[in-house]
């Protein structure tokens, strides 16, 4: 029977995932559209991992700055036990640790973790953060093994970053066939989802029950996938952790502005033509893009992936109508972004508010008060966090609530991870990205003196996330009740901490005021 199953999987891999004998050996061979891959069984025998599976052709040479192309088929069995190279990037964030062999233009690989069980399981597709300039699917804090143990198939993918993922130029727009250029990293994510739709059944996953989830730029990407018509039908649920294309942070430019910036960059490196740009070695291009004063390459409103900006698409109800779970962390911001590193005092805080907000400064002060030094620091921290992440994520929830015809669940991550052993530095609180290890039950990926309450919270959050992937609702037996986000329930927020509980939103007036203000240049 085992031999017969393997033969049939080579012929029709998508239809026979439900009968493959997972757990029968230390490794497993699975057929994809492009060929067979062989992964490895986890040490406890609970999960099969398939790493470094190509989902698109290497975007090199003439394929640099083109939409992802189909991967070439291979013969024989391809090993899938090592992470593929991460996409080209500089060292941007010190907390990013990678398990791949280094950066390369040849980086469009994905990974699959699937339980050693039979049956079509929900699928969770992870999109990493990093400001669209850094990150990779090989980070240990984003390993899918523990999530997969809870009865889901986990997928993570690499996508092009920085100048390789978001460079726009008139020549690229002309050759594209869509009169668009610049969103190659987003198109990579779309290609990975299309790969999931075509191949995931062979790994035990249900292509009709896919959840996309991501953090920071990955959360922005989830909001983008909900907005673009190109992704409709490829996923049925969405989870966003800290950020969306609805605020001042990472605003998408127009394609005209993006092209102008791209042309200026090309001229600055003496490569005015597309042929000259494609002839540059990848490391030289990365080095040039990383020089101080160089523009930061970001997604744009290209007319193809983004027919309009995300708020306009959501306002008219054109987004994917899927259940949404989203939120952010209690200490997303840093008052240094407003005060250039100096600790604010009531006097300089009030002065800075007047500089930033003019006539609206007093209204801001009522919601972010400064009656004492301690309160001032807290208010400055909250204001920075709301401008950075809170407002955009809140607006995403609000707009989808108005036009998305789907249930929503909102959270706030309140847990402050413990300081490193021997550290005397003040706590960073529930800082930006602090929840990632908790979501993946990957606390051991960081050498911190984790407490029993951290481990308990991590188990709770991963259970909420996988429950949502299974049924569009995070609730389940034995869990604190998480009420849906709606005006009828006073906009309930689940506070994820050592004592998790849902409560009505206490800060709605802050977001409504910030939303009513014109954009500022504070970030």
Beta strands, then each sheet from edge to edge (+ up, - down):
strand 1: 29-31
strand 2: 36-38
strand 3: 40-41
strand 4: 47-54
strand 5: 77-79
strand 6: 86-87
strand 7: 103-104
strand 8: 109-115
strand 9: 121-127
strand 10: 152-157
strand 11: 205-215
strand 12: 237-241
strand 13: 253-254
strand 14: 300-301
strand 15: 323-329
strand 16: 408-413
strand 17: 492-496
strand 18: 501-504
sheet 1: 1+ 2- 5-
sheet 2: 3+ 4- 8+ 10- 9- 11- 12- 15- 16- 17- 18+
sheet 3: 6+ 7+
sheet 4: 13+ 14+
end
